[in-house]
Amino acid sequence: MDLAAQLLGHTDPKVTIEHYIRRNEHVNPLTAELLDRAFAREDESKSS
């Protein structure tokens, strides 16, 4: 990352990360369901 930042003329690698690194915004549905069950509030779980 440091080399890429230098080659692009960025003084801080954070700039390179912010503009060039794409994060995967997709979530595994099973993981999402398990997290919802694990961390659901009691009043929300009754409405399902």
C-alpha positions as CSV (number, residue, x, y, z in Angstrom):
1,M,0.0,0.0,0.0
2,D,2.9,2.4,0.8
3,L,4.4,1.9,-2.7
4,A,1.0,2.5,-4.3
5,A,0.6,5.7,-2.3
6,Q,4.0,6.9,-3.3
7,L,3.5,6.1,-6.9
8,L,0.1,8.0,-6.9
9,G,1.7,11.0,-5.1
10,H,-0.3,10.6,-1.9
11,T,1.4,11.8,1.2
12,D,-0.5,9.4,3.4
13,P,-1.5,5.8,2.5
14,K,-4.9,6.5,4.1
15,V,-5.8,8.6,1.1
16,T,-5.0,5.7,-1.2
17,I,-7.1,3.3,0.9
18,E,-10.0,5.8,1.0
19,H,-10.1,6.3,-2.8
20,Y,-8.9,3.0,-4.3
21,I,-9.8,0.1,-2.0
22,R,-13.3,-1.2,-2.6
23,R,-14.9,-3.0,0.3
24,N,-17.3,-5.9,-0.3
25,E,-20.7,-4.6,1.0
26,H,-22.4,-8.0,0.5
27,V,-23.1,-10.1,3.6
28,N,-23.6,-13.8,3.6
29,P,-27.4,-14.3,4.3
30,L,-26.8,-17.1,6.8
31,T,-24.3,-14.9,8.7
32,A,-26.7,-12.1,8.8
33,E,-29.5,-14.3,10.1
34,L,-27.3,-15.8,12.8
35,L,-26.2,-12.3,13.9
36,D,-29.8,-11.1,13.9
37,R,-30.8,-14.0,16.2
38,A,-27.8,-13.6,18.5
39,F,-28.2,-9.8,19.0
40,A,-31.9,-9.2,18.5
41,R,-33.6,-7.4,21.3
42,E,-36.3,-9.3,23.1
43,D,-39.1,-6.9,21.9
44,E,-38.0,-7.2,18.3
45,S,-37.9,-11.1,18.4
46,K,-41.6,-11.2,19.5
47,S,-42.8,-9.4,16.4
48,S,-41.3,-11.9,14.0
